Amino acid sequence: MRTLLVVSAATLLGACATSDAPRVPATPTHDAAPPFHEEPSLVGLLDEAHVSGAFVYAPLGKWRTEMAGSNRASCMERRSPASTFKVPHALFALDRGVITPATTFPGVDVPAFPAWRETLDLKGALAASSVPWFQQVATNLGVAGEQELVDSFDYGDRQIGADLTHFWLGSTGAALHIAPAEQVRFLDRPMAKDLPLRHPESADALLALLPEERVSGRVVRGKTGWAVSDDGRTRAAWYIGIVLPDGEKPGPLQQGTAFALVLDAPKRADQQIPTMDQRKPLAFALLKRAGRL
């Protein structure tokens, strides 16, 4: 029998999240707050784009010693992960055998998102950022599975609350938050085989399925996320990912970079409301300025 998954209208608006709650300051108990180098040129580029937010990067395998980015306080500030949570969600479900790359779930008719009507496999669900597809994954994992996910991956504040199918989305019942610096730490760990995976090859399998861009002779594999308020105003617009040399087989660490960009609601009158289309070009510009692209 097919499980009926309820997605709120506000959740669908951003294909990710709805929240007016304040962001949660990061208070990591692990080593997710390593030595951090603030780069004024990155702060300047965000200012030039008239946006408020944070950008963090680290060479793969070196987040403990070479993490750098824009304003440190904002890079350590937690927000709802929105659809960037699909990355750990898919990785854990793959590793535990709950899904495979070929797993499909029936489409859901959501007029605002026609791609969600299709019967999607994992790669298609990631490309379409299908909320209902991953809500089905959450249902299959169950409360115990989701709590094991955030605990074993030491993901953000590790809170799943009482709403199994919305806790990462920012809507009513949401609980989970993560900082940009913690996103970079998480992205680095499966590449470095530093996660408690039963099947380490799951990480390589997932990396190959993530949406891909080719920029300046490099491959960028990543995931967006968008948290919005009830009135449709952007609260957190994410783009996280990994940069590798073009043509390189997923897995090796050399010359790679993990990064996380989040654009927030404006804090000053001269700042813009971040748009969906701003994230990738701005992330690429920041990576180029940092000498990582």
C-alpha positions in Angstrom: 0.0 0.0 0.0 1.3 3.4 -0.9 2.0 5.7 2.0 0.3 9.1 1.8 2.8 11.9 2.5 1.5 15.3 3.4 3.5 18.3 2.3 2.4 21.7 3.5 1.8 24.4 0.9 4.6 26.5 2.5 7.0 23.6 2.3 6.2 23.2 -1.4 6.8 26.9 -2.1 10.5 26.4 -1.5 10.6 22.7 -2.4 12.5 22.6 0.9 11.4 24.6 3.9 9.3 27.1 5.7 10.5 28.9 8.8 10.4 32.2 10.5 12.3 30.9 13.5 15.6 32.5 14.3 18.7 30.6 13.2 20.4 28.6 16.0 24.0 29.6 17.0 26.3 26.7 16.6 27.7 25.3 19.8 29.5 22.2 18.6 30.7 19.7 21.1 32.9 18.0 18.4 35.7 19.5 16.5 33.5 21.0 13.8 34.8 24.5 14.8 38.5 24.1 13.8 41.0 26.9 13.2 39.3 29.2 10.8 40.8 31.8 8.4 38.6 34.7 7.5 39.3 36.0 4.0 38.3 39.6 3.5 38.1 39.2 -0.2 35.3 36.7 0.2 33.4 39.0 2.5 33.9 41.7 -0.1 32.5 39.6 -2.9 29.3 38.9 -0.8 29.0 42.6 -0.2 29.5 43.3 -3.9 26.6 41.0 -4.7 24.5 42.9 -2.1 23.6 39.7 -0.2 24.0 38.6 3.4 25.3 35.2 4.1 28.3 32.9 4.6 30.7 31.0 2.5 33.1 28.3 3.8 35.5 26.0 2.0 38.3 23.6 2.8 40.6 21.4 0.7 39.4 17.8 1.0 41.0 16.0 3.9 42.2 19.3 5.5 39.1 20.8 7.1 40.6 20.5 10.5 43.6 22.8 9.6 42.7 24.8 6.5 39.0 25.8 6.7 38.5 29.3 5.5 35.7 31.6 4.4 33.8 34.8 5.0 32.7 36.1 8.4 33.5 33.4 11.0 30.4 34.1 13.2 28.0 33.7 10.3 29.9 30.6 9.1 29.3 29.0 12.5 25.7 30.0 12.7 23.1 27.2 12.2 20.2 27.3 9.8 17.7 24.7 8.6 19.5 22.5 6.1 16.4 22.3 3.9 17.1 20.1 0.9 20.8 20.0 1.5 19.8 17.3 4.0 19.1 15.0 1.0 22.8 14.4 0.8 23.2 12.7 4.2 19.7 11.3 3.9 20.5 9.5 0.7 23.9 8.4 1.9 22.6 6.8 5.1 19.7 5.1 3.3 22.0 3.7 0.7 24.4 2.4 3.3 21.7 0.8 5.3 20.1 -0.9 2.3 16.9 1.0 2.6 17.3 2.2 -1.0 19.5 1.6 -4.0 20.3 3.9 -6.8 17.6 2.1 -8.8 14.9 2.5 -6.1 11.8 4.4 -7.4 8.8 5.8 -5.7 5.5 6.8 -7.5 5.2 10.4 -8.4 3.1 12.9 -6.5 1.0 15.5 -8.4 2.2 18.9 -7.2 1.3 21.6 -9.8 4.2 23.8 -8.8 6.7 21.0 -9.3 5.8 19.0 -12.4 9.0 16.9 -12.2 7.7 15.4 -8.9 4.8 13.7 -10.9 7.3 11.3 -12.5 8.4 8.0 -11.0 11.9 8.9 -10.0 15.0 6.9 -9.1 17.5 8.4 -6.7 19.4 10.4 -9.2 16.2 11.8 -10.5 14.9 12.6 -7.0 18.1 14.5 -6.2 18.0 16.4 -9.5 14.3 17.3 -9.0 14.9 17.9 -5.3 11.7 15.9 -4.7 10.4 16.5 -1.1 7.8 13.6 -1.3 10.5 11.1 -2.5 12.6 11.8 0.5 9.7 11.9 2.8 9.1 8.3 1.7 12.7 7.5 2.6 12.1 9.0 6.0 9.0 6.9 6.5 11.0 3.8 5.5 13.9 4.6 7.9 11.5 5.4 10.8 12.3 7.5 13.8 15.0 5.2 15.1 16.7 5.2 11.7 16.6 9.0 11.4 18.0 9.5 14.9 20.8 7.0 14.1 21.6 9.0 11.0 22.1 12.4 12.7 23.8 10.8 15.7 26.2 8.6 13.7 27.0 11.3 11.2 27.2 13.9 14.0 25.1 16.1 11.8 24.4 19.6 13.0 22.5 19.8 16.2 21.2 16.2 15.7 17.6 17.1 16.5 14.8 15.4 14.6 11.9 16.5 16.9 8.5 14.8 16.6 7.7 15.2 12.9 9.3 12.4 11.0 8.7 13.8 7.5 9.4 17.5 8.1 12.2 17.8 10.7 14.8 18.9 8.1 12.5 21.3 6.2 11.9 24.2 8.6 8.1 23.9 8.6 5.9 23.1 11.6 7.6 20.4 13.6 11.1 21.2 12.2 14.0 20.6 14.5 17.3 20.1 12.6 19.9 22.9 12.0 23.4 23.0 10.7 26.1 25.6 10.2 28.0 26.2 6.9 31.2 25.1 8.6 29.6 21.9 9.7 28.3 21.3 6.2 31.9 21.4 4.9 33.0 19.1 7.7 30.2 16.6 6.8 31.0 16.7 3.0 34.7 16.0 3.7 34.1 13.0 6.0 32.7 10.5 3.5 35.4 11.5 0.9 38.1 10.8 3.6 36.3 7.5 4.6 35.8 9.1 8.0 32.1 8.2 8.5 30.8 5.1 10.3 29.5 3.5 7.1 28.8 -0.2 6.8 29.6 0.0 3.1 32.2 2.8 2.4 31.5 2.5 -1.3 28.1 4.1 -0.7 29.8 7.5 -0.5 31.3 7.1 -4.0 28.0 5.9 -5.4 26.2 8.9 -4.0 28.8 11.4 -5.2 28.3 10.1 -8.7 24.6 10.7 -8.5 24.6 14.3 -7.2 23.7 17.0 -9.7 26.8 18.0 -11.6 28.2 21.3 -13.1 31.3 21.7 -15.2 33.2 25.0 -14.5 36.7 26.1 -15.4 37.9 22.6 -16.1 36.5 21.2 -12.9 33.4 19.1 -11.9 31.2 20.5 -9.1 28.8 18.0 -7.6 26.4 19.5 -5.1 23.0 20.1 -3.8 20.8 23.2 -3.3 18.4 24.0 -0.5 15.9 26.8 0.0 14.2 27.8 3.3 11.4 30.4 2.9 9.0 32.1 5.1 5.2 31.9 4.9 5.1 34.9 2.7 7.6 33.4 0.3 10.6 35.5 1.3 13.9 33.7 1.3 15.4 32.9 4.7 18.3 30.6 3.8 19.3 29.7 0.2 22.0 27.0 0.3 24.4 25.5 -2.3 26.9 22.9 -0.9 29.2 20.6 -2.8 32.5 19.2 -3.7 34.9 20.3 -6.5 37.0 17.8 -8.3 39.2 17.9 -11.4 37.1 17.2 -14.5 37.2 13.5 -15.5 38.6 12.4 -12.1 37.0 9.3 -10.7 34.9 10.1 -7.6 36.8 9.4 -4.4 40.4 10.8 -4.4 41.2 13.7 -2.2 43.9 15.4 -4.2 43.0 18.9 -5.5 39.4 18.7 -4.3 37.5 21.2 -2.3 34.4 21.0 -0.1 32.3 24.2 0.2 29.1 25.6 1.5 27.3 28.8 0.6 24.2 30.1 2.4 22.5 33.3 1.5 20.2 34.8 4.3 17.4 37.3 4.4 18.7 40.8 4.0 20.1 42.5 7.1 20.6 45.9 5.6 18.4 48.1 3.4 20.9 47.9 0.5 20.9 44.1 0.4 18.9 42.0 -1.9 16.6 39.1 -1.2 18.6 36.1 -2.4 17.2 34.4 -5.4 17.4 30.7 -6.5 19.5 31.7 -9.5 22.1 33.6 -7.5 23.5 30.7 -5.6 25.5 28.7 -8.1 27.1 31.6 -10.0 28.0 33.3 -6.7 29.5 30.1 -5.3 31.6 29.6 -8.4 32.8 33.2 -8.1 33.7 32.8 -4.5 35.6 29.5 -5.2 37.5 31.3 -8.0 38.4 34.1 -5.7 39.6 31.6 -3.2 41.7 29.9 -5.8 39.8 26.7 -5.6 38.1 26.8 -9.1 
